[in-house]
Amino acid sequence: MKRIADYEVVRELGSGNGGSYWLAHTPARLGRNDEFCALKVLAVQASGDAVERLVAELRKFAAVDTPHLVRFLDAGQEGPTLFFASEFQPNGSIAQHAGRLAPATVIQALGEVARAAHTLHHHGLVHRNIRPSNVLLMGCSQSRGESAPRVPALRPSTPPTRSAHIHHLLEDFVAPNHPLAPSDPPPIAAPARINGPVRAVLTDPGLAHVLAPGAIVTGLAASATLAYLEPDLVRGCPAGPTTDIWGLAVTLHQALTGATPFPDLPTTDLGQALIHLGSAEPVIRIEDPELADLVRQSLAPDRSQRPASAAQFADALSEVRP
């Protein structure tokens, strides 16, 4: 893919059940000083008022004021293709740093995104898609969300095609307060090892319930993805804060041990995988007893036995001294 709307695509960043992510040049019309953005092209094709539902949902996330939620910029449709744009974080995600992050770094990152999740819950939103690939890492020298003047993008962009329908997600686009991005695309190689403190941001909220109302596991097939799905959703319960607490716990376990707490999850039969997920006892392999207890409690079969809030999850992490 070379372009979509007025986004000039550089290369693919990755793909998952919900679609694919691409590195793209930020259109000049956004008035930002960072040259690159992350463009997600959704797997589901537009039908009916899908783009309006997509835009309405993402605007809710864009309006939430927290430094640990990625900034969403744009959403739109070109032909049958739905897409949205967000900030690009060149340090990658926790998943890309698997096995290379110190426990203290993992704990700090998960504590920050847990507080972001709590802020979402306070605004009546549920992320629904917390997993290692959706926890992005920033160096401490980076900052975001601070007031700065609007500046032109580094390269001009051509107007969107006539078939494209673009919706701004923010009323005012504020340029992040960090040095201008280089003119050459970031390297394809894996991100360098991160030493020392980092900041983390949460990205890519689950949108299946918006784009395919009534669907619970639309597009989910890999067991590695199903492990992050709260079994209560499969049983017909509405998504809520415990949905994200479940995802936080599985993400914490994965980041610390390299495996989810459900090692025997079937990989070829979706139905059996869902049954297993709802009945299997999690296998906790975290050595730190406080962290192990937190994960175990967060994965309790009864929602009422899990932490009362994502903020409580974050508080528990802050008390751990690895």
C-alpha positions as CSV (number, residue, x, y, z in Angstrom):
1,M,0.0,0.0,0.0
2,K,1.5,3.3,-1.1
3,R,-1.1,5.8,0.2
4,I,-4.6,6.1,1.6
5,A,-6.4,9.4,1.5
6,D,-3.7,12.0,1.9
7,Y,-1.4,9.7,3.9
8,E,1.8,8.7,2.1
9,V,2.7,5.3,3.5
10,V,6.3,4.4,4.2
11,R,6.2,0.8,5.4
12,E,4.1,-1.7,7.4
13,L,4.6,-1.6,11.2
14,G,2.7,-4.8,11.9
15,S,-0.6,-6.5,11.7
16,G,-3.1,-8.1,14.0
17,N,-6.7,-9.4,14.2
18,G,-8.2,-6.0,13.8
19,G,-6.2,-4.7,10.9
20,S,-2.7,-3.5,10.0
21,Y,-0.5,-0.6,11.2
22,W,1.5,1.5,8.8
23,L,4.2,4.2,9.2
24,A,3.0,7.2,7.2
25,H,3.9,10.8,6.7
26,T,1.8,13.1,8.7
27,P,-0.4,15.3,6.3
28,A,0.5,19.0,6.4
29,R,-3.2,19.8,7.2
30,L,-2.8,18.4,10.7
31,G,-0.3,21.2,11.6
32,R,2.0,19.0,13.6
33,N,5.8,19.0,13.8
34,D,6.3,15.3,13.9
35,E,6.8,13.9,10.4
36,F,5.6,10.4,10.9
37,C,2.4,9.0,12.4
38,A,0.9,5.5,12.8
39,L,-1.9,4.7,10.5
40,K,-4.2,1.8,11.3
41,V,-6.2,0.3,8.4
42,L,-9.0,-1.8,9.8
43,A,-9.7,-5.3,8.6
44,V,-13.5,-4.7,8.6
45,Q,-14.9,-3.0,5.6
46,A,-17.1,0.1,5.8
47,S,-20.8,-0.5,5.7
48,G,-23.8,1.7,6.5
49,D,-22.8,4.3,9.1
50,A,-19.6,2.5,10.2
51,V,-17.4,5.5,9.7
52,E,-19.7,7.7,11.8
53,R,-19.6,5.1,14.6
54,L,-15.9,4.8,14.4
55,V,-15.3,8.6,14.5
56,A,-17.8,9.0,17.4
57,E,-16.0,6.4,19.4
58,L,-12.5,7.6,18.7
59,R,-13.5,11.2,19.5
60,K,-14.5,10.0,23.0
61,F,-11.0,8.6,23.5
62,A,-9.3,11.7,21.9
63,A,-11.2,13.9,24.4
64,V,-9.7,12.1,27.5
65,D,-7.0,14.1,29.1
66,T,-4.2,11.7,30.3
67,P,-0.5,11.7,29.3
68,H,-0.6,7.9,29.1
69,L,-3.1,7.5,26.2
70,V,-1.8,7.8,22.7
71,R,-3.0,10.9,20.9
72,F,-5.5,10.1,18.2
73,L,-5.4,12.5,15.2
74,D,-7.7,11.5,12.3
75,A,-10.2,8.9,11.2
76,G,-11.8,8.3,7.9
77,Q,-12.9,6.2,5.0
78,E,-11.6,5.7,1.5
79,G,-13.9,3.5,-0.5
80,P,-14.7,0.5,1.7
81,T,-11.5,1.0,3.8
82,L,-11.7,2.5,7.3
83,F,-8.6,3.9,9.0
84,F,-7.4,6.1,11.8
85,A,-4.2,7.9,12.6
86,S,-2.4,8.3,15.9
87,E,1.0,9.4,17.2
88,F,4.0,7.2,16.2
89,Q,6.2,6.0,19.0
90,P,9.6,4.9,17.5
91,N,10.6,2.9,20.7
92,G,7.9,0.4,19.9
93,S,5.8,-1.7,22.3
94,I,6.4,-3.9,25.3
95,A,5.9,-6.8,22.9
96,Q,8.8,-5.7,20.8
97,H,11.0,-5.6,23.8
98,A,10.1,-9.0,25.1
99,G,12.8,-10.4,27.4
100,R,14.8,-7.2,27.3
101,L,13.0,-5.0,29.9
102,A,13.9,-4.9,33.6
103,P,11.1,-5.9,35.9
104,A,11.1,-2.3,37.3
105,T,10.6,-0.9,33.8
106,V,7.7,-3.3,33.2
107,I,6.1,-2.5,36.5
108,Q,6.4,1.3,35.9
109,A,4.9,1.0,32.3
110,L,2.0,-1.2,33.4
111,G,1.3,1.2,36.3
112,E,1.1,4.1,34.0
113,V,-1.3,2.4,31.5
114,A,-3.4,1.1,34.4
115,R,-3.9,4.8,35.5
116,A,-4.7,5.6,31.9
117,A,-7.3,2.8,31.9
118,H,-8.7,4.2,35.1
119,T,-9.1,7.6,33.6
120,L,-11.0,6.1,30.6
121,H,-13.3,4.2,33.1
122,H,-13.9,7.5,34.9
123,H,-15.2,8.9,31.5
124,G,-17.4,5.9,30.9
125,L,-15.0,4.2,28.4
126,V,-13.5,0.7,28.4
127,H,-10.3,0.1,26.3
128,R,-11.1,-3.6,25.7
129,N,-7.8,-4.4,24.0
130,I,-5.0,-4.1,26.6
131,R,-2.1,-6.4,25.6
132,P,1.7,-6.0,25.2
133,S,1.6,-4.8,21.6
134,N,-0.7,-1.9,22.7
135,V,1.5,-0.6,25.4
136,L,3.9,1.7,23.7
137,L,7.2,3.0,25.3
138,M,8.6,6.5,25.3
139,G,11.9,7.6,26.6
140,C,11.8,9.9,29.6
141,S,13.2,12.8,27.4
142,Q,10.0,12.6,25.3
143,S,6.9,14.5,26.4
144,R,3.5,14.9,25.1
145,G,0.3,16.7,25.8
146,E,2.1,20.0,26.6
147,S,1.0,23.2,25.0
148,A,3.1,24.3,22.0
149,P,2.4,26.4,19.0
150,R,1.0,24.9,15.8
151,V,3.8,24.5,13.3
152,P,3.7,23.2,9.7
153,A,4.5,19.6,9.0
154,L,7.9,18.9,7.6
155,R,6.7,17.9,4.1
156,P,3.7,18.9,2.1
157,S,0.9,16.4,1.3
158,T,-1.4,16.1,-1.5
159,P,-5.2,16.6,-0.8
160,P,-7.3,13.5,0.0
161,T,-8.9,11.8,-2.9
162,R,-12.5,12.6,-3.6
163,S,-13.5,9.2,-2.3
164,A,-12.0,9.8,1.0
165,H,-14.0,11.1,4.0
166,I,-11.8,12.5,6.7
167,H,-12.8,13.5,10.3
168,H,-10.5,15.4,12.7
169,L,-10.6,13.8,16.1
170,L,-9.3,16.8,18.0
171,E,-10.7,20.3,17.8
172,D,-7.2,21.8,18.1
173,F,-4.1,19.9,17.1
174,V,-1.2,20.7,19.5
175,A,2.3,19.9,18.4
176,P,4.2,17.8,21.0
177,N,7.1,19.5,22.7
178,H,10.0,17.4,21.4
179,P,12.6,17.8,18.6
180,L,11.5,17.6,15.0
181,A,11.5,14.1,13.6
182,P,14.3,13.2,11.1
183,S,13.6,13.4,7.4
184,D,14.4,9.7,6.8
185,P,12.0,7.0,8.0
186,P,12.9,5.3,11.3
187,P,14.9,2.1,10.8
188,I,13.1,-1.2,10.4
189,A,15.3,-3.0,12.9
190,A,14.0,-3.8,16.3
191,P,14.1,-1.0,18.8
192,A,17.3,-0.7,20.9
193,R,17.4,-2.1,24.4
194,I,15.8,0.4,26.8
195,N,17.8,1.0,30.0
196,G,16.4,3.1,32.8
197,P,13.0,4.7,33.3
198,V,10.5,5.0,30.5
199,R,7.0,6.4,30.0
200,A,4.3,4.3,28.6
201,V,1.2,5.1,26.6
202,L,-1.8,2.9,25.8
203,T,-3.0,2.7,22.2
204,D,-5.4,0.9,19.8
205,P,-8.7,0.5,21.8
206,G,-11.0,-2.4,20.9
207,L,-13.5,-1.3,18.3
208,A,-15.3,-4.6,17.3
209,H,-18.3,-3.7,19.4
210,V,-18.6,-0.4,17.4
211,L,-18.0,-1.7,13.9
212,A,-19.8,-5.0,14.4
213,P,-22.4,-4.5,17.1
214,G,-23.2,-7.6,19.0
215,A,-19.9,-9.3,18.1
216,I,-17.6,-10.4,21.0
217,V,-14.7,-12.1,19.3
218,T,-14.9,-10.7,15.8
219,G,-11.6,-11.5,14.0
220,L,-10.0,-13.2,17.0
221,A,-8.3,-16.5,16.1
222,A,-4.9,-16.7,17.7
223,S,-4.6,-18.2,21.2
224,A,-2.1,-15.5,22.0
225,T,-4.8,-12.9,21.5
226,L,-7.6,-14.8,23.2
227,A,-5.6,-15.0,26.4
228,Y,-6.2,-11.3,26.9
229,L,-10.0,-11.6,26.4
230,E,-12.0,-11.5,29.6
231,P,-14.1,-14.7,29.8
232,D,-17.1,-12.7,31.2
233,L,-17.5,-11.1,27.7
234,V,-18.0,-14.5,26.1
235,R,-20.6,-15.3,28.7
236,G,-22.5,-12.2,27.6
237,C,-21.5,-9.8,30.4
238,P,-21.0,-6.2,29.3
239,A,-17.5,-4.8,29.2
240,G,-16.4,-2.9,32.2
241,P,-13.3,-1.9,34.2
242,T,-12.7,-5.6,35.1
243,T,-12.3,-6.2,31.3
244,D,-9.2,-4.0,31.3
245,I,-8.0,-5.2,34.6
246,W,-7.9,-8.7,33.1
247,G,-5.9,-7.5,30.1
248,L,-3.5,-5.6,32.4
249,A,-2.9,-8.8,34.5
250,V,-2.2,-11.0,31.4
251,T,0.0,-8.3,29.9
252,L,2.0,-8.0,33.1
253,H,2.5,-11.8,33.3
254,Q,3.5,-11.9,29.6
255,A,6.0,-9.0,29.9
256,L,7.6,-10.5,33.0
257,T,7.7,-14.2,32.1
258,G,7.4,-14.3,28.3
259,A,4.2,-16.3,28.4
260,T,0.5,-15.8,29.3
261,P,-1.0,-17.5,32.3
262,F,-2.8,-19.9,30.0
263,P,-0.1,-22.0,28.4
264,D,-2.5,-24.8,27.4
265,L,-5.0,-22.7,25.5
266,P,-6.0,-24.5,22.3
267,T,-4.6,-23.0,19.1
268,T,-6.7,-24.4,16.4
269,D,-10.3,-24.5,17.7
270,L,-11.8,-21.2,18.7
271,G,-14.7,-22.7,20.5
272,Q,-12.5,-25.0,22.6
273,A,-10.2,-22.1,23.3
274,L,-13.0,-20.0,24.7
275,I,-14.2,-22.9,26.8
276,H,-10.7,-23.4,28.2
277,L,-10.2,-19.7,28.9
278,G,-13.4,-19.7,31.0
279,S,-12.6,-22.8,33.0
280,A,-8.9,-23.2,33.2
281,E,-6.9,-22.2,36.3
282,P,-4.2,-19.6,35.4
283,V,-0.6,-20.8,35.7
284,I,1.2,-18.0,37.5
285,R,5.0,-18.1,36.8
286,I,6.0,-14.8,38.3
287,E,8.6,-15.2,41.1
288,D,7.8,-12.1,43.0
289,P,5.0,-13.1,45.5
290,E,3.3,-9.7,45.5
291,L,3.1,-9.5,41.7
292,A,2.0,-13.1,41.5
293,D,-0.8,-12.4,44.0
294,L,-1.9,-9.3,42.1
295,V,-2.1,-11.3,38.8
296,R,-3.9,-14.2,40.4
297,Q,-6.5,-11.8,42.0
298,S,-7.0,-9.9,38.8
299,L,-7.8,-13.2,37.0
300,A,-10.3,-14.4,39.6
301,P,-13.3,-16.1,37.9
302,D,-15.6,-13.8,39.9
303,R,-15.4,-10.2,38.8
304,S,-16.2,-9.0,42.4
305,Q,-13.0,-10.7,43.6
306,R,-10.7,-8.7,41.3
307,P,-9.2,-5.3,42.2
308,A,-12.0,-2.7,42.6
309,S,-10.5,-0.5,39.9
310,A,-7.5,-0.1,37.5
311,A,-6.2,2.6,39.9
312,Q,-6.1,0.0,42.7
313,F,-4.2,-2.3,40.3
314,A,-1.7,0.6,39.7
315,D,-1.4,1.3,43.4
316,A,-0.5,-2.3,44.0
317,L,2.2,-2.1,41.4
318,S,3.6,1.0,43.0
319,E,4.1,-0.8,46.3
320,V,6.3,-3.5,44.7
321,R,10.1,-3.2,45.0
322,P,11.6,-5.7,42.5
